[in-house]
Amino acid sequence: MKKAVKKTTKTTKTKTVKKAKTVKKAGKRKPNAAFMAPLKPSAALAEIVGAKPLPRTEVIKKLWLYIKKHNLQDPKNKRNIKADAILKPIFKGKAVVSMFEMTALVSKQLSA
């Protein structure tokens, strides 16, 4: 017969005092200066967004307004944009561009 060995453990309870956490109030988020800096569009891009320097975010907004107004999104895959005669120089001659590729191509059309 095997004897069962019982092991007794003592648990000690210690009281700890926790400091109250100070919660910082989240203030207004500061805009990223790189996105908000006005940039001058190229001549091809200026046909759509205007020649006045604009922040990158505003350029993309105006470009999307143009795309939706002229129904240039692919109906099956709305992430693809079909280029018309005005957009082809901006899209480097490509007939169809994804919306992610569009932002990269547009950023090359902007200068400080």
Secondary structure, DSSP 8 states (H G I E B T S, - for coil): --------------------------------HHHHS-BEE-HHHHHHH-SS-B-HHHHHHHHHHHHHHTT-B-SS-TTEEE--TTTTTTTTT-SEEEHHHHHHHHHTTEE-
